[in-house]
């Protein structure tokens, strides 16, 4: 998405945030984004809309303002952890914490005539006896590559990527990703305990192994809590 849809019910500043998020993925860290005037000219929106969009991304930890210089893509562990191929469980364990998962639904579904294992779960950590949920994942795994993966494992306890590597000798390596903003509805409120109407990030990701075979299609919604915890090292 490189343009704004003025007939959409989604506010223009949210649409602009989505465009900039995609650029953040594709551009190097510490790169300066276009100025307010340049963005106003390019997207034909007001300075207020530009500032609201940028302020939201600054608050998310994706951009940073440098006095007298402009706004730059912020080098953060959030970007590395969220947008690079890797296991959530591995990431959390490196922080010395215990990853937890809660399965909401699992079933076999047909997509484009092929069978997939659909797994919906929340991911988070256990800290001081309290469960803190960071993400909601709606993932689809091709059963032709991973036969019986839907029957032989408990993914409330096991790492999906560890199973892929250890039991199927298939290693996720590259990904195609699109980011968008979403507004929390009643369902996401119940799943992630985020306020209705809050703006969150959603990633639509396709993951491939070295032979370019697709190993996963996943939608991930990120709680505000993940950004806050990642900024302080999930402390």
C-alpha positions in Angstrom: 0.0 0.0 0.0 1.6 3.3 -1.2 -1.4 5.6 -1.2 -4.2 6.7 1.1 -7.8 5.6 0.6 -10.0 8.6 1.4 -13.1 6.5 1.2 -11.9 4.0 3.9 -13.3 4.0 7.4 -9.7 3.8 8.7 -8.4 7.2 9.7 -5.8 8.7 7.3 -3.1 8.9 10.0 -3.5 5.1 10.6 -3.2 4.5 6.9 -0.1 6.7 6.8 1.4 4.8 9.8 1.0 1.5 7.9 2.8 2.9 4.9 5.7 4.2 7.0 5.9 0.8 8.9 6.4 -1.0 5.6 9.2 1.5 4.8 10.8 0.8 8.2 11.0 -2.9 7.4 12.6 -2.2 4.0 15.0 0.7 5.0 18.1 0.6 7.1 18.1 1.7 10.7 19.1 5.3 11.4 17.8 6.4 8.0 16.0 9.7 8.0 12.3 9.6 6.9 10.9 12.4 4.7 10.2 15.7 6.4 6.7 16.8 7.4 6.5 19.1 4.3 7.6 16.3 2.0 5.0 13.9 3.4 2.3 16.6 3.2 3.0 17.1 -0.5 3.3 13.4 -1.3 0.0 12.4 0.4 -2.0 15.6 0.3 -2.8 15.6 4.0 -2.5 18.2 6.8 0.5 18.7 9.1 -1.7 17.5 11.9 -2.3 14.2 10.2 1.5 13.8 9.6 2.4 14.6 13.2 -0.3 12.2 14.6 1.0 9.4 12.4 4.7 10.0 13.3 3.9 10.6 17.0 2.3 7.1 17.1 5.3 5.5 15.6 7.7 7.4 17.9 5.6 6.1 20.9 5.9 2.6 19.5 9.6 2.9 19.5 10.0 2.5 15.7 11.0 6.1 15.0 13.0 8.7 17.0 13.2 12.5 16.7 16.6 14.2 16.7 16.4 17.8 17.6 17.1 20.0 14.6 17.8 17.0 12.3 14.4 15.3 11.7 12.9 11.9 12.3 14.9 8.7 12.0 14.3 4.9 11.9 15.2 3.8 15.4 17.5 0.9 15.9 15.8 -1.3 18.4 15.6 -4.9 19.5 11.9 -4.8 18.9 12.5 -4.6 15.1 15.0 -7.4 15.2 12.8 -9.7 17.4 9.4 -9.1 15.8 10.3 -8.9 12.1 13.1 -11.4 11.7 12.6 -15.1 11.3 12.9 -16.8 14.6 11.3 -18.6 17.4 9.4 -16.5 20.0 10.3 -19.2 22.6 14.0 -18.9 21.7 13.9 -15.1 21.9 12.3 -15.2 25.4 14.6 -17.8 26.8 17.6 -15.7 25.7 16.2 -13.1 28.1 16.2 -15.7 30.9 12.4 -15.9 31.0 9.9 -18.6 30.6 7.8 -18.5 27.4 4.1 -19.5 27.7 1.4 -20.2 25.2 -2.4 -20.5 25.4 -4.1 -22.4 22.6 -7.4 -20.8 21.6 -8.2 -23.0 18.6 -6.6 -25.7 16.4 -8.0 -27.5 13.4 -7.3 -28.7 9.9 -8.3 -26.2 7.2 -8.2 -26.2 3.4 -6.4 -23.3 1.7 -6.0 -23.2 -2.1 -7.0 -26.9 -2.1 -4.2 -27.9 0.3 -4.5 -29.0 3.9 -3.1 -26.8 6.6 -2.9 -27.1 10.4 -4.5 -23.9 11.7 -3.2 -23.0 15.2 -4.5 -19.9 17.0 -2.7 -19.0 20.3 -1.5 -16.2 22.5 2.2 -16.0 23.3 3.8 -14.4 26.3 5.8 -14.9 29.4 5.4 -16.0 33.0 6.8 -13.5 35.4 6.4 -13.6 39.2 3.6 -16.1 38.8 1.7 -13.8 36.5 0.9 -14.5 32.8 1.7 -11.5 30.5 0.5 -11.9 26.9 2.4 -10.3 24.1 0.9 -11.6 20.8 -2.0 -13.3 19.2 -0.9 -15.6 16.4 -3.1 -17.2 13.8 -0.8 -19.5 11.9 -1.2 -22.1 9.1 1.3 -24.9 8.6 1.2 -27.0 5.4 0.5 -30.6 6.3 2.2 -31.9 3.2 5.5 -30.7 4.6 4.6 -31.5 8.2 2.4 -34.6 8.3 0.8 -35.3 11.7 2.1 -32.1 13.2 -1.5 -31.4 14.2 -1.7 -34.7 16.2 1.7 -35.4 17.8 2.5 -32.2 19.6 1.2 -29.9 22.4 1.9 -26.3 21.2 0.9 -24.8 24.5 4.1 -26.3 25.7 6.4 -26.9 22.7 8.0 -24.5 20.2 6.6 -24.7 16.7 10.0 -23.8 15.1 11.9 -26.2 17.3 9.6 -29.0 16.2 10.1 -28.0 12.5 13.9 -28.1 13.0 14.3 -31.1 15.2 11.6 -33.5 14.0 11.2 -32.6 10.4 14.7 -31.2 9.5 13.1 -28.1 8.0 14.6 -24.7 8.9 12.6 -21.5 8.5 15.0 -19.0 6.8 13.3 -16.1 4.9 10.1 -14.3 5.1 7.7 -12.0 3.2 6.0 -9.5 5.5 3.4 -6.8 5.4 2.5 -4.6 8.3 -0.8 -2.9 9.0 -2.5 -1.1 11.8 -5.7 -2.5 13.3 -8.2 -1.2 15.8 -8.9 -3.4 18.8 -12.4 -4.9 18.7 -14.2 -7.0 21.3 -12.5 -10.2 20.2 -9.0 -8.9 20.4 -9.9 -7.2 23.7 -10.8 -10.5 25.2 -7.7 -12.3 23.8 -5.0 -9.7 24.6 -6.8 -7.5 27.2 -6.1 -4.4 25.1 -8.7 -1.5 25.3 -11.3 -1.5 22.6 -10.4 1.2 20.1 -6.6 1.0 20.7 -4.4 0.9 17.6 -2.1 -2.1 17.4 0.3 -3.6 14.8 -0.6 -6.6 12.8 2.0 -8.5 10.7 1.0 -10.8 7.8 3.9 -13.1 7.3 4.9 -15.9 4.9 7.9 -17.9 6.0 10.1 -20.1 3.6 12.9 -22.6 4.0 16.0 -22.7 1.9 14.3 -24.5 -1.0 11.8 -21.7 -1.1 9.0 -23.9 0.1 6.4 -22.2 2.3 6.5 -23.5 5.9 4.1 -21.0 7.5 1.5 -18.4 6.9 0.8 -16.4 10.0 -1.0 -13.3 11.2 0.4 -11.8 14.4 -1.1 -9.1 16.4 1.3 -7.4 18.8 0.2 -6.1 22.2 1.4 -2.7 23.4 2.9 -4.7 26.3 5.5 -6.3 24.0 6.9 -3.0 22.9 7.1 -1.8 26.5 8.8 -5.0 27.7 11.2 -5.2 24.7 12.4 -1.6 25.3 13.5 -2.6 28.7 14.7 -6.1 27.7 11.5 -7.9 28.8 12.4 -7.1 32.4 
